[in-house]
């Protein structure tokens, strides 16, 4: 089982860079991190692994598709609620 | 949240980018595929994104789902519905943040948005919890990642609406 997250210190060790470099990468949004509290900053493992692998993020394009009805919402919602939008 | 027609497309492109930056492996849209924005007969635009947070297992034990809908109005498109879902099978919980059927929720509970929390999954002690509005999809994705990275939720600590 792979770890779910890394601390900035652990990320620095994995990438073989300084802690300051990791801090800068996070500040520049080059490395996604989630702040859980003032003191706890976690780097999602999948994000770090993607960076380590050098997998580029290729910008997708959006295409429109005409449909009768759009995405379904509230699939598991209370039936009474769903009835409010029934045709 | 009002967006122009083309801004909706740009927005979903950026949302997919954000998910992929966090390492989410998307199955909808498939890897490398274009993002489908559904344009319904009522003029609404909607999008559905589904993916997994890779953990070394196949299939991965955590999945995320994002659904958003925009209705046309005088100033462009306004986001009218959303659903952000996290299923964490490893730690056996579900968290969800919803805005849908607002008229019903307003009538029943005097709220527009609500949340779901199941731990263990399938054990629904409360059908709907009070929630805070999710400003946009970027915040929604962050909230899902927070839930995945933090300790499993204490559903009993949330405010039950039912």
gemmi code that builds the backbone of each chain (N, CA, C; Angstrom):
import gemmi

chains = {
    "A": [
        ("UNK", (0.845, -1.199, 0.000), (0.000, 0.000, 0.000), (0.875, 1.242, 0.000)),
        ("UNK", (0.647, 2.107, -0.955), (1.438, 3.332, -1.025), (0.934, 4.336, 0.013)),
        ("UNK", (1.814, 5.254, 0.423), (1.347, 6.283, 1.361), (0.316, 7.168, 0.683)),
        ("UNK", (-0.515, 7.759, 1.490), (-1.569, 8.625, 0.976), (-1.058, 10.053, 0.786)),
        ("UNK", (-0.096, 10.429, 1.600), (0.408, 11.796, 1.557), (1.843, 11.842, 2.063)),
        ("UNK", (2.504, 12.939, 1.760), (3.852, 13.193, 2.258), (3.852, 14.553, 2.949)),
        ("UNK", (4.734, 14.676, 3.928), (4.977, 15.997, 4.515), (5.938, 16.731, 3.576)),
        ("UNK", (6.040, 18.056, 3.696), (7.025, 18.770, 2.878), (8.440, 18.212, 3.062)),
        ("UNK", (8.784, 17.809, 4.288), (10.132, 17.260, 4.547), (10.324, 15.943, 3.773)),
        ("UNK", (9.312, 15.108, 3.827), (9.403, 13.823, 3.110), (9.462, 14.048, 1.596)),
        ("UNK", (8.699, 15.035, 1.130), (8.713, 15.338, -0.309), (10.096, 15.827, -0.723)),
        ("UNK", (10.708, 16.660, 0.139), (12.051, 17.170, -0.165), (13.040, 16.014, -0.266)),
        ("UNK", (12.926, 15.050, 0.634), (13.827, 13.896, 0.605), (13.625, 13.075, -0.664)),
        ("UNK", (12.365, 12.871, -1.027), (12.086, 12.071, -2.227), (12.607, 12.751, -3.493)),
        ("UNK", (12.412, 14.055, -3.550), (12.837, 14.783, -4.763), (14.306, 15.214, -4.688)),
        ("UNK", (14.931, 14.964, -3.527), (16.341, 15.331, -3.309), (16.566, 16.829, -3.539)),
        ("UNK", (15.676, 17.583, -2.927), (15.821, 19.045, -2.951), (15.690, 19.533, -1.512)),
        ("UNK", (15.946, 20.795, -1.316), (15.857, 21.339, 0.048), (14.394, 21.586, 0.437)),
        ("UNK", (14.212, 21.730, 1.723), (12.883, 22.052, 2.237), (12.411, 23.397, 1.667)),
        ("UNK", (13.359, 24.339, 1.544), (13.003, 25.658, 0.989), (12.512, 25.535, -0.457)),
        ("UNK", (13.139, 24.639, -1.195), (12.709, 24.445, -2.591), (11.282, 23.920, -2.633)),
        ("UNK", (10.970, 22.988, -1.756), (9.597, 22.457, -1.701), (8.627, 23.579, -1.342)),
        ("UNK", (9.023, 24.388, -0.378), (8.161, 25.511, 0.035), (7.905, 26.449, -1.150)),
        ("UNK", (8.963, 26.703, -1.915), (8.799, 27.575, -3.098), (7.910, 26.905, -4.145)),
        ("UNK", (8.111, 25.617, -4.344), (7.300, 24.905, -5.348), (5.820, 24.951, -4.973)),
        ("UNK", (5.555, 24.839, -3.686), (4.158, 24.898, -3.232), (3.613, 26.314, -3.428)),
        ("UNK", (4.440, 27.309, -3.071), (4.007, 28.713, -3.198), (3.738, 29.072, -4.657)),
        ("UNK", (4.536, 28.503, -5.563), (4.360, 28.797, -7.007), (3.297, 27.902, -7.644)),
        ("UNK", (2.708, 27.049, -6.824), (1.669, 26.142, -7.314), (2.236, 25.082, -8.266)),
        ("UNK", (3.535, 24.833, -8.151), (4.140, 23.778, -8.985), (3.935, 22.408, -8.337)),
        ("UNK", (3.733, 22.428, -7.037), (3.479, 21.188, -6.298), (2.201, 21.375, -5.489)),
        ("UNK", (1.150, 20.650, -5.827), (-0.108, 20.846, -5.105), (0.000, 20.361, -3.659)),
        ("UNK", (-0.512, 21.133, -2.766), (-0.506, 20.754, -1.355), (-1.834, 21.175, -0.738)),
        ("UNK", (-2.206, 20.480, 0.293), (-3.457, 20.779, 0.986), (-3.122, 21.144, 2.430)),
        ("UNK", (-3.591, 22.312, 2.849), (-3.360, 22.721, 4.232), (-4.548, 22.272, 5.076)),
        ("UNK", (-4.281, 21.364, 5.996), (-5.350, 20.849, 6.855), (-5.531, 21.711, 8.095)),
        ("UNK", (-4.469, 22.392, 8.488), (-4.545, 23.321, 9.614), (-3.368, 24.263, 9.468)),
        ("UNK", (-3.256, 25.178, 10.406), (-2.150, 26.126, 10.320), (-0.802, 25.413, 10.299)),
        ("UNK", (-0.740, 24.286, 10.995), (0.546, 23.589, 11.119), (0.682, 22.379, 10.217)),
        ("UNK", (-0.432, 21.903, 9.692), (-0.369, 20.652, 8.928), (-0.579, 20.905, 7.438)),
        ("UNK", (0.476, 20.644, 6.683), (0.442, 20.782, 5.232), (0.767, 19.407, 4.643)),
        ("UNK", (-0.102, 18.917, 3.800), (0.113, 17.582, 3.251), (0.166, 17.635, 1.726)),
        ("UNK", (1.061, 16.848, 1.195), (1.186, 16.770, -0.258), (0.598, 15.429, -0.677)),
        ("UNK", (-0.462, 15.444, -1.464), (-1.065, 14.167, -1.866), (-0.034, 13.306, -2.596)),
        ("UNK", (0.086, 12.059, -2.177), (1.079, 11.167, -2.786), (0.898, 11.055, -4.304)),
        ("UNK", (-0.328, 10.911, -4.806), (-0.466, 10.799, -6.262), (0.075, 12.023, -7.003)),
        ("UNK", (-0.053, 13.192, -6.383), (0.455, 14.414, -7.020), (1.975, 14.386, -7.073)),
        ("UNK", (2.602, 13.947, -5.973), (4.072, 13.898, -5.944), (4.579, 12.818, -6.901)),
        ("UNK", (3.903, 11.688, -6.922), (4.326, 10.603, -7.815), (4.243, 11.035, -9.276)),
        ("UNK", (3.206, 11.792, -9.592), (3.049, 12.292, -10.970), (4.222, 13.215, -11.323)),
        ("UNK", (4.578, 14.067, -10.355), (5.693, 14.986, -10.580), (7.001, 14.220, -10.734)),
        ("UNK", (7.216, 13.212, -9.879), (8.438, 12.404, -9.941), (8.557, 11.688, -11.280)),
        ("UNK", (7.414, 11.202, -11.754), (7.417, 10.455, -13.017), (7.582, 11.385, -14.211)),
        ("UNK", (7.445, 12.668, -13.953), (7.581, 13.638, -15.046), (6.422, 13.583, -16.016)),
        ("UNK", (5.294, 13.058, -15.540), (4.124, 12.957, -16.417), (3.554, 14.351, -16.655)),
        ("UNK", (3.584, 14.821, -17.883), (3.063, 16.169, -18.125), (1.539, 16.185, -18.083)),
        ("UNK", (1.014, 17.321, -17.714), (-0.441, 17.477, -17.777), (-0.760, 18.177, -19.091)),
        ("UNK", (-1.391, 17.429, -19.946), (-1.727, 17.979, -21.262), (-3.108, 18.604, -21.172)),
        ("UNK", (-3.175, 19.868, -21.541), (-4.457, 20.571, -21.457), (-5.463, 19.920, -22.407)),
        ("UNK", (-6.602, 19.547, -21.843), (-7.654, 18.943, -22.677), (-8.433, 20.062, -23.356)),
        ("UNK", (-9.315, 19.654, -24.206), (-10.232, 20.648, -24.762), (-11.650, 20.228, -24.412)),
        ("UNK", (-12.510, 21.200, -24.299), (-13.918, 20.921, -24.001), (-14.695, 20.892, -25.306)),
        ("UNK", (-15.577, 19.920, -25.415), (-16.442, 19.853, -26.602), (-17.890, 19.813, -26.134)),
        ("UNK", (-18.749, 20.452, -26.890), (-20.175, 20.469, -26.547), (-20.872, 19.284, -27.197)),
        ("UNK", (-21.800, 18.680, -26.455), (-22.635, 17.625, -27.041), (-24.089, 17.944, -26.727)),
        ("UNK", (-24.920, 18.022, -27.763), (-26.333, 18.324, -27.570), (-27.043, 17.078, -27.059)),
        ("UNK", (-27.807, 17.243, -26.001), (-28.548, 16.128, -25.406), (-29.941, 16.639, -24.995)),
        ("UNK", (-30.843, 15.691, -24.756), (-32.182, 16.107, -24.323), (-32.126, 16.628, -22.881)),
        ("UNK", (-31.508, 15.812, -22.011), (-31.313, 16.246, -20.624), (-29.834, 16.104, -20.273)),
        ("UNK", (-29.395, 16.935, -19.365), (-27.970, 16.951, -19.022), (-27.598, 15.873, -18.016)),
        ("UNK", (-26.512, 16.112, -17.322), (-26.007, 15.180, -16.304), (-27.082, 14.938, -15.256)),
        ("UNK", (-27.210, 13.705, -14.801), (-28.198, 13.392, -13.767), (-27.655, 13.765, -12.385)),
        ("UNK", (-28.493, 14.442, -11.614), (-28.105, 14.815, -10.249), (-28.979, 14.067, -9.242)),
        ("UNK", (-28.426, 13.861, -8.062), (-29.200, 13.293, -6.960), (-29.605, 11.852, -7.163)),
        ("UNK", (-28.697, 11.062, -7.735), (-29.036, 9.665, -8.032), (-29.485, 8.910, -6.773)),
        ("UNK", (-28.833, 9.174, -5.651), (-29.190, 8.439, -4.436), (-29.987, 9.288, -3.468)),
        ("UNK", (-30.599, 10.349, -3.974), (-31.247, 11.318, -3.083), (-32.653, 10.865, -2.671)),
        ("UNK", (-33.135, 11.487, -1.638), (-34.479, 11.236, -1.122), (-35.506, 11.305, -2.260)),
        ("UNK", (-36.353, 10.278, -2.429), (-37.324, 10.311, -3.524), (-38.186, 11.560, -3.514)),
        ("UNK", (-38.597, 12.025, -2.330), (-39.447, 13.216, -2.261), (-38.754, 14.420, -2.884)),
        ("UNK", (-37.456, 14.522, -2.680), (-36.710, 15.633, -3.266), (-36.670, 15.497, -4.771)),
        ("UNK", (-36.462, 14.282, -5.237), (-36.351, 14.061, -6.681), (-37.670, 14.381, -7.391)),
        ("UNK", (-38.776, 14.160, -6.682), (-40.083, 14.415, -7.303), (-40.306, 15.893, -7.601)),
        ("UNK", (-39.590, 16.757, -6.885), (-39.822, 18.191, -7.091), (-39.396, 18.644, -8.475)),
        ("UNK", (-38.536, 17.875, -9.144), (-38.100, 18.288, -10.474), (-38.597, 17.331, -11.551)),
        ("UNK", (-39.450, 16.390, -11.137), (-39.970, 15.450, -12.136), (-40.826, 16.203, -13.144)),
        ("UNK", (-40.737, 15.829, -14.438), (-41.504, 16.557, -15.458), (-43.001, 16.356, -15.295)),
    ],
    "B": [
        ("UNK", (-22.026, 32.579, -9.053), (-20.944, 32.319, -10.006), (-21.504, 32.407, -11.432)),
        ("UNK", (-21.198, 33.515, -12.117), (-21.672, 33.715, -13.490), (-20.508, 33.560, -14.457)),
        ("UNK", (-20.732, 32.857, -15.525), (-19.685, 32.659, -16.529), (-20.268, 32.860, -17.917)),
        ("UNK", (-19.449, 33.360, -18.836), (-19.863, 33.416, -20.235), (-19.840, 32.014, -20.819)),
        ("UNK", (-20.448, 31.866, -21.986), (-20.549, 30.526, -22.581), (-19.181, 29.875, -22.751)),
        ("UNK", (-18.216, 30.626, -23.247), (-16.890, 30.047, -23.458), (-16.125, 29.914, -22.152)),
        ("UNK", (-16.493, 30.762, -21.188), (-15.831, 30.662, -19.881), (-16.198, 29.344, -19.189)),
        ("UNK", (-17.391, 28.839, -19.459), (-17.769, 27.542, -18.878), (-16.814, 26.464, -19.395)),
        ("UNK", (-16.541, 26.500, -20.690), (-15.613, 25.524, -21.266), (-14.219, 25.672, -20.647)),
        ("UNK", (-13.738, 26.903, -20.546), (-12.414, 27.133, -19.946), (-12.383, 26.639, -18.508)),
        ("UNK", (-13.482, 26.894, -17.810), (-13.576, 26.503, -16.403), (-13.456, 24.977, -16.244)),
        ("UNK", (-14.173, 24.223, -17.066), (-14.107, 22.759, -16.915), (-12.740, 22.234, -17.342)),
        ("UNK", (-12.111, 22.885, -18.303), (-10.750, 22.481, -18.701), (-9.799, 22.665, -17.509)),
        ("UNK", (-9.939, 23.803, -16.833), (-9.065, 24.076, -15.678), (-9.371, 23.133, -14.517)),
        ("UNK", (-10.634, 22.786, -14.387), (-11.019, 21.873, -13.310), (-10.396, 20.490, -13.525)),
        ("UNK", (-10.417, 20.030, -14.758), (-9.786, 18.749, -15.086), (-8.282, 18.825, -14.839)),
        ("UNK", (-7.686, 19.951, -15.207), (-6.250, 20.141, -14.953), (-5.936, 20.053, -13.469)),
        ("UNK", (-6.783, 20.694, -12.671), (-6.560, 20.686, -11.223), (-6.638, 19.258, -10.680)),
        ("UNK", (-7.658, 18.522, -11.091), (-7.796, 17.128, -10.638), (-6.549, 16.334, -11.015)),
        ("UNK", (-6.063, 16.521, -12.224), (-4.899, 15.747, -12.675), (-3.633, 16.190, -11.957)),
        ("UNK", (-3.548, 17.474, -11.622), (-2.390, 17.933, -10.857), (-2.354, 17.281, -9.477)),
        ("UNK", (-3.528, 17.047, -8.912), (-3.590, 16.357, -7.618), (-3.322, 14.859, -7.777)),
        ("UNK", (-3.214, 14.393, -9.001), (-2.899, 12.983, -9.238), (-4.111, 12.114, -9.473)),
        ("UNK", (-5.283, 12.719, -9.573), (-6.496, 11.941, -9.837), (-6.410, 11.363, -11.257)),
        ("UNK", (-6.676, 10.069, -11.374), (-6.688, 9.422, -12.689), (-8.143, 9.364, -13.146)),
        ("UNK", (-8.437, 10.126, -14.161), (-9.832, 10.252, -14.593), (-10.235, 9.107, -15.510)),
        ("UNK", (-11.433, 8.630, -15.284), (-12.024, 7.665, -16.213), (-13.098, 8.351, -17.053)),
        ("UNK", (-13.619, 9.455, -16.540), (-14.565, 10.281, -17.306), (-14.193, 11.733, -17.161)),
        ("UNK", (-13.649, 12.396, -18.137), (-13.329, 11.862, -19.458), (-12.135, 10.912, -19.391)),
        ("UNK", (-12.065, 9.991, -20.333), (-10.959, 9.034, -20.362), (-9.640, 9.777, -20.583)),
        ("UNK", (-8.551, 9.090, -20.261), (-7.234, 9.711, -20.380), (-7.018, 10.298, -21.778)),
        ("UNK", (-6.701, 11.559, -21.818), (-6.387, 12.216, -23.080), (-7.596, 12.641, -23.897)),
        ("UNK", (-8.773, 12.189, -23.511), (-9.968, 12.505, -24.302), (-10.443, 13.927, -24.022)),
        ("UNK", (-11.229, 14.446, -24.932), (-11.824, 15.764, -24.723), (-12.865, 15.686, -23.602)),
        ("UNK", (-13.150, 16.829, -23.016), (-14.134, 16.893, -21.924), (-15.487, 17.235, -22.531)),
        ("UNK", (-16.446, 16.390, -22.304), (-17.783, 16.633, -22.860), (-18.581, 17.569, -21.961)),
        ("UNK", (-19.003, 18.666, -22.506), (-19.926, 19.566, -21.805), (-21.290, 19.335, -22.451)),
        ("UNK", (-22.225, 18.834, -21.663), (-23.536, 18.502, -22.216), (-24.392, 19.763, -22.315)),
        ("UNK", (-24.946, 19.978, -23.480), (-25.807, 21.132, -23.730), (-27.224, 20.598, -23.894)),
        ("UNK", (-28.043, 20.782, -22.865), (-29.377, 20.178, -22.855), (-30.404, 21.060, -23.553)),
        ("UNK", (-31.551, 20.466, -23.822), (-32.624, 21.191, -24.515), (-33.073, 22.434, -23.751)),
        ("UNK", (-32.953, 22.402, -22.423), (-33.373, 23.574, -21.637), (-32.306, 24.672, -21.621)),
        ("UNK", (-31.229, 24.471, -22.368), (-30.170, 25.480, -22.459), (-29.075, 25.323, -21.432)),
        ("UNK", (-29.257, 24.388, -20.484), (-28.251, 24.225, -19.426), (-27.001, 23.536, -19.973)),
        ("UNK", (-25.896, 23.803, -19.307), (-24.636, 23.119, -19.589), (-24.283, 22.310, -18.353)),
        ("UNK", (-23.824, 21.073, -18.543), (-23.443, 20.278, -17.382), (-22.255, 19.390, -17.723)),
        ("UNK", (-21.551, 19.019, -16.672), (-20.347, 18.206, -16.855), (-20.241, 17.220, -15.713)),
        ("UNK", (-19.705, 16.054, -16.010), (-19.496, 15.018, -14.993), (-18.066, 14.510, -15.125)),
        ("UNK", (-17.338, 14.535, -14.001), (-15.951, 14.078, -13.975), (-15.840, 12.971, -12.927)),
        ("UNK", (-15.245, 11.842, -13.299), (-15.116, 10.716, -12.379), (-13.677, 10.212, -12.436)),
        ("UNK", (-13.111, 9.960, -11.263), (-11.733, 9.488, -11.251), (-11.382, 8.761, -9.970)),
        ("UNK", (-10.153, 8.267, -9.949), (-9.662, 7.533, -8.781), (-8.381, 8.185, -8.279)),
        ("UNK", (-8.188, 8.078, -6.970), (-6.934, 8.536, -6.379), (-6.033, 7.314, -6.273)),
        ("UNK", (-5.007, 7.229, -7.107), (-4.196, 6.010, -7.160), (-3.482, 5.732, -5.840)),
        ("UNK", (-3.515, 4.478, -5.407), (-2.892, 4.097, -4.141), (-2.060, 2.828, -4.286)),
        ("UNK", (-1.754, 2.457, -5.511), (-0.956, 1.251, -5.743), (-1.799, 0.013, -5.909)),
        ("UNK", (-3.111, 0.128, -5.687), (-3.994, -1.033, -5.858), (-4.801, -0.862, -7.145)),
        ("UNK", (-5.197, -1.967, -7.688), (-6.054, -1.926, -8.883), (-7.325, -2.715, -8.619)),
        ("UNK", (-8.504, -2.126, -8.665), (-8.663, -0.679, -8.815), (-8.322, 0.050, -7.524)),
        ("UNK", (-8.092, 1.331, -7.641), (-7.777, 2.135, -6.457), (-8.979, 2.160, -5.515)),
        ("UNK", (-8.696, 2.399, -4.241), (-9.761, 2.295, -3.242), (-10.518, 3.599, -3.003)),
        ("UNK", (-10.040, 4.671, -3.581), (-10.740, 5.947, -3.379), (-11.145, 6.529, -4.733)),
        ("UNK", (-12.388, 6.964, -4.797), (-12.853, 7.561, -6.046), (-13.482, 8.918, -5.761)),
        ("UNK", (-13.408, 9.780, -6.748), (-14.021, 11.099, -6.632), (-14.953, 11.313, -7.816)),
        ("UNK", (-16.007, 12.046, -7.546), (-16.955, 12.400, -8.609), (-17.303, 13.876, -8.471)),
        ("UNK", (-17.351, 14.540, -9.604), (-17.706, 15.963, -9.632), (-18.791, 16.145, -10.690)),
        ("UNK", (-19.876, 16.767, -10.297), (-20.926, 17.113, -11.268), (-21.313, 18.579, -11.052)),
        ("UNK", (-21.423, 19.294, -12.157), (-21.852, 20.687, -12.049), (-22.785, 21.021, -13.206)),
        ("UNK", (-23.713, 21.926, -12.920), (-24.668, 22.357, -13.940), (-24.758, 23.879, -13.938)),
        ("UNK", (-24.874, 24.428, -15.120), (-24.992, 25.878, -15.295), (-26.233, 26.166, -16.119)),
        ("UNK", (-27.047, 27.109, -15.635), (-28.249, 27.508, -16.372), (-28.021, 28.881, -16.990)),
        ("UNK", (-28.529, 29.069, -18.213), (-28.359, 30.376, -18.846), (-29.226, 31.436, -18.183)),
        ("UNK", (-28.701, 32.651, -18.107), (-29.449, 33.771, -17.543), (-29.054, 35.048, -18.261)),
        ("UNK", (-29.463, 36.174, -17.706), (-29.193, 37.450, -18.370), (-27.703, 37.765, -18.455)),
        ("UNK", (-26.956, 37.353, -17.427), (-25.537, 37.712, -17.376), (-24.616, 36.553, -17.763)),
        ("UNK", (-25.148, 35.580, -18.447), (-24.328, 34.426, -18.828), (-24.886, 33.161, -18.212)),
        ("UNK", (-23.991, 32.320, -17.756), (-24.400, 31.055, -17.143), (-24.134, 31.094, -15.645)),
        ("UNK", (-25.134, 30.661, -14.893), (-24.987, 30.622, -13.439), (-24.953, 29.164, -12.985)),
        ("UNK", (-24.035, 28.868, -12.076), (-23.984, 27.498, -11.568), (-25.192, 27.268, -10.678)),
        ("UNK", (-25.981, 26.254, -11.006), (-27.232, 26.025, -10.291), (-27.227, 24.725, -9.497)),
        ("UNK", (-26.405, 23.778, -9.889), (-26.350, 22.519, -9.130), (-24.914, 22.022, -9.099)),
        ("UNK", (-24.581, 21.335, -8.009), (-23.270, 20.671, -7.968), (-23.328, 19.455, -7.055)),
        ("UNK", (-22.415, 18.546, -7.285), (-22.221, 17.384, -6.411), (-20.731, 17.057, -6.389)),
        ("UNK", (-20.160, 17.011, -5.209), (-18.768, 16.606, -5.030), (-18.779, 15.388, -4.116)),
        ("UNK", (-18.238, 14.291, -4.576), (-18.351, 13.017, -3.855), (-16.976, 12.386, -3.653)),
        ("UNK", (-16.748, 11.872, -2.470), (-15.552, 11.063, -2.196), (-15.995, 9.745, -1.591)),
        ("UNK", (-15.566, 8.659, -2.206), (-15.766, 7.324, -1.636), (-14.387, 6.803, -1.268)),
        ("UNK", (-14.174, 6.524, 0.013), (-12.886, 6.026, 0.480), (-13.096, 4.599, 0.998)),
        ("UNK", (-12.841, 3.624, 0.143), (-13.116, 2.226, 0.513), (-12.091, 1.695, 1.511)),
        ("UNK", (-10.901, 2.221, 1.483), (-9.886, 1.746, 2.426), (-10.295, 2.063, 3.860)),
        ("UNK", (-10.771, 3.272, 4.061), (-11.153, 3.689, 5.415), (-12.662, 3.656, 5.599)),
        ("UNK", (-13.336, 3.163, 4.564), (-14.762, 2.847, 4.639), (-15.637, 4.050, 5.015)),
        ("UNK", (-15.525, 5.101, 4.233), (-16.438, 6.214, 4.461), (-16.788, 6.902, 3.147)),
        ("UNK", (-17.895, 7.649, 3.200), (-18.336, 8.478, 2.075), (-18.572, 9.895, 2.577)),
        ("UNK", (-18.072, 10.874, 1.823), (-18.379, 12.276, 2.095), (-18.889, 12.887, 0.809)),
        ("UNK", (-19.899, 13.715, 0.928), (-20.458, 14.337, -0.263), (-20.957, 15.735, 0.086)),
        ("UNK", (-20.850, 16.611, -0.893), (-21.217, 18.023, -0.723), (-22.119, 18.372, -1.893)),
        ("UNK", (-23.379, 18.709, -1.583), (-24.386, 18.801, -2.643), (-25.149, 20.116, -2.662)),
        ("UNK", (-25.456, 20.525, -3.879), (-26.486, 21.540, -4.131), (-27.339, 20.977, -5.260)),
        ("UNK", (-28.512, 20.479, -4.890), (-29.474, 20.011, -5.888), (-30.867, 20.025, -5.251)),
        ("UNK", (-31.883, 20.062, -6.064), (-33.270, 20.165, -5.582), (-33.397, 21.270, -4.524)),
        ("UNK", (-32.880, 22.484, -4.826), (-32.836, 23.526, -3.790), (-34.203, 23.902, -3.243)),
        ("UNK", (-35.250, 23.843, -4.110), (-36.579, 24.246, -3.616), (-37.035, 23.285, -2.516)),
        ("UNK", (-36.816, 22.001, -2.737), (-37.236, 20.994, -1.753), (-36.453, 21.157, -0.442)),
        ("UNK", (-35.151, 21.361, -0.552), (-34.341, 21.489, 0.658), (-34.675, 22.775, 1.416)),
        ("UNK", (-35.008, 23.806, 0.666), (-35.367, 25.054, 1.328), (-36.695, 24.878, 2.076)),
        ("UNK", (-37.612, 24.187, 1.432), (-38.929, 23.973, 2.045), (-38.822, 23.055, 3.267)),
        ("UNK", (-38.029, 21.989, 3.132), (-37.947, 20.997, 4.208), (-37.043, 21.432, 5.355)),
        ("UNK", (-35.916, 22.023, 5.012), (-34.882, 22.271, 6.034), (-34.411, 23.723, 6.124)),
        ("UNK", (-34.956, 24.600, 5.268), (-34.516, 25.996, 5.226), (-33.038, 26.126, 4.872)),
        ("UNK", (-32.561, 25.209, 4.066), (-31.171, 25.296, 3.582), (-31.180, 25.071, 2.073)),
        ("UNK", (-30.117, 25.480, 1.433), (-29.998, 25.244, -0.007), (-29.003, 24.118, -0.269)),
        ("UNK", (-27.912, 24.111, 0.497), (-26.893, 23.078, 0.297), (-26.940, 22.085, 1.466)),
        ("UNK", (-26.403, 20.902, 1.235), (-26.336, 19.906, 2.306), (-25.135, 19.000, 2.065)),
        ("UNK", (-24.854, 18.165, 3.055), (-23.732, 17.227, 2.944), (-24.208, 15.828, 3.306)),
        ("UNK", (-23.419, 14.852, 2.917), (-23.642, 13.468, 3.323), (-22.376, 12.957, 3.999)),
        ("UNK", (-22.571, 12.088, 4.956), (-21.436, 11.494, 5.654), (-21.844, 10.085, 6.062)),
        ("UNK", (-21.124, 9.109, 5.616), (-21.397, 7.712, 5.976), (-20.090, 7.080, 6.434)),
        ("UNK", (-20.068, 6.592, 7.644), (-18.914, 5.852, 8.128), (-19.378, 4.890, 9.216)),
        ("UNK", (-19.392, 3.591, 8.931), (-18.968, 2.954, 7.690), (-19.951, 3.240, 6.553)),
        ("UNK", (-19.502, 2.994, 5.351), (-20.336, 3.258, 4.185), (-21.594, 2.408, 4.233)),
        ("UNK", (-22.695, 3.014, 3.884), (-23.964, 2.298, 3.888), (-24.723, 2.496, 5.180)),
        ("UNK", (-24.026, 2.939, 6.220), (-24.700, 3.190, 7.496), (-25.106, 4.659, 7.531)),
        ("UNK", (-26.381, 4.893, 7.214), (-26.858, 6.282, 7.115), (-27.566, 6.647, 8.413)),
        ("UNK", (-26.833, 7.255, 9.327), (-27.437, 7.663, 10.600), (-28.248, 8.932, 10.426)),
        ("UNK", (-27.901, 9.697, 9.414), (-28.613, 10.943, 9.110), (-28.557, 11.117, 7.596)),
        ("UNK", (-29.714, 11.357, 6.987), (-29.763, 11.418, 5.515), (-29.107, 12.679, 4.974)),
        ("UNK", (-29.217, 13.765, 5.736), (-28.664, 15.040, 5.253), (-28.051, 15.820, 6.408)),
        ("UNK", (-26.857, 16.317, 6.179), (-26.199, 17.152, 7.173), (-26.126, 18.590, 6.671)),
        ("UNK", (-26.126, 19.507, 7.618), (-25.962, 20.909, 7.259), (-24.589, 21.113, 6.635)),
        ("UNK", (-24.535, 21.945, 5.613), (-23.251, 22.176, 4.950), (-23.044, 23.623, 4.609)),
        ("UNK", (-21.865, 23.921, 4.122), (-21.548, 25.272, 3.669), (-21.457, 25.262, 2.151)),
        ("UNK", (-21.867, 26.358, 1.514), (-21.780, 26.396, 0.048), (-20.351, 26.216, -0.445)),
        ("UNK", (-20.215, 25.495, -1.521), (-18.908, 25.327, -2.169), (-18.859, 26.369, -3.289)),
        ("UNK", (-17.926, 27.303, -3.176), (-17.879, 28.475, -4.056), (-17.775, 28.097, -5.544)),
        ("UNK", (-16.898, 27.157, -5.844), (-16.715, 26.722, -7.230), (-16.069, 25.339, -7.225)),
        ("UNK", (-15.854, 24.803, -8.415), (-15.308, 23.452, -8.512), (-13.911, 23.328, -7.944)),
        ("UNK", (-13.135, 24.398, -8.039), (-11.773, 24.355, -7.490), (-11.833, 24.113, -5.985)),
        ("UNK", (-12.738, 24.841, -5.332), (-12.899, 24.636, -3.894), (-13.456, 23.230, -3.623)),
        ("UNK", (-14.379, 22.792, -4.473), (-14.949, 21.453, -4.293), (-13.896, 20.367, -4.357)),
        ("UNK", (-12.997, 20.485, -5.314), (-11.915, 19.497, -5.449), (-11.015, 19.548, -4.219)),
        ("UNK", (-10.725, 20.763, -3.758), (-9.872, 20.892, -2.570), (-10.536, 20.256, -1.345)),
        ("UNK", (-11.827, 20.458, -1.217), (-12.558, 19.892, -0.075), (-12.510, 18.350, -0.127)),
        ("UNK", (-12.633, 17.793, -1.322), (-12.557, 16.327, -1.452), (-11.169, 15.826, -1.075)),
        ("UNK", (-10.137, 16.528, -1.546), (-8.770, 16.119, -1.215), (-8.504, 16.248, 0.276)),
        ("UNK", (-9.043, 17.301, 0.877), (-8.906, 17.484, 2.331), (-9.500, 16.280, 3.058)),
        ("UNK", (-10.688, 15.878, 2.613), (-11.371, 14.760, 3.266), (-10.566, 13.473, 3.103)),
        ("UNK", (-9.886, 13.335, 1.974), (-9.103, 12.119, 1.719), (-7.810, 12.102, 2.529)),
        ("UNK", (-7.249, 13.302, 2.761), (-5.951, 13.397, 3.444), (-6.088, 13.498, 4.964)),
        ("UNK", (-7.238, 13.939, 5.431), (-7.408, 14.138, 6.872), (-7.826, 12.816, 7.537)),
        ("UNK", (-8.007, 12.875, 8.831), (-8.521, 11.713, 9.552), (-9.932, 11.411, 9.052)),
        ("UNK", (-10.383, 10.161, 9.121), (-11.749, 9.840, 8.694), (-12.761, 10.707, 9.459)),
        ("UNK", (-13.859, 11.039, 8.817), (-14.798, 11.992, 9.438), (-15.531, 11.395, 10.635)),
        ("UNK", (-15.858, 12.269, 11.562), (-16.720, 11.901, 12.672), (-18.118, 12.411, 12.304)),
        ("UNK", (-18.890, 11.549, 11.665), (-20.193, 11.988, 11.146), (-21.099, 12.494, 12.278)),
        ("UNK", (-20.956, 11.885, 13.452), (-21.822, 12.262, 14.575), (-21.590, 13.708, 15.008)),
        ("UNK", (-20.433, 14.254, 14.654), (-20.124, 15.623, 15.060), (-20.768, 16.648, 14.130)),
        ("UNK", (-21.302, 16.186, 12.992), (-21.939, 17.107, 12.049), (-23.377, 17.390, 12.491)),
        ("UNK", (-23.929, 18.469, 11.968), (-25.294, 18.855, 12.341), (-26.292, 18.186, 11.404)),
        ("UNK", (-27.095, 17.296, 11.973), (-28.068, 16.551, 11.169), (-29.293, 17.423, 10.891)),
        ("UNK", (-29.754, 17.415, 9.640), (-30.919, 18.225, 9.273), (-32.227, 17.464, 9.472)),
        ("UNK", (-32.172, 16.158, 9.472), (-33.414, 15.362, 9.495), (-34.024, 15.274, 10.896)),
    ],
}
model = gemmi.Model(1)
for chain_id, residues in chains.items():
    chain = gemmi.Chain(chain_id)
    for i, (resn, *xyz) in enumerate(residues, 1):
        res = gemmi.Residue()
        res.name, res.seqid = resn, gemmi.SeqId(i, " ")
        for name, pos in zip(("N", "CA", "C"), xyz):
            atom = gemmi.Atom()
            atom.name, atom.element = name, gemmi.Element(name[0])
            atom.pos, atom.b_iso = gemmi.Position(*pos), 0.0
            res.add_atom(atom)
        chain.add_residue(res)
    model.add_chain(chain)
structure = gemmi.Structure()
structure.add_model(model)
structure.setup_entities()
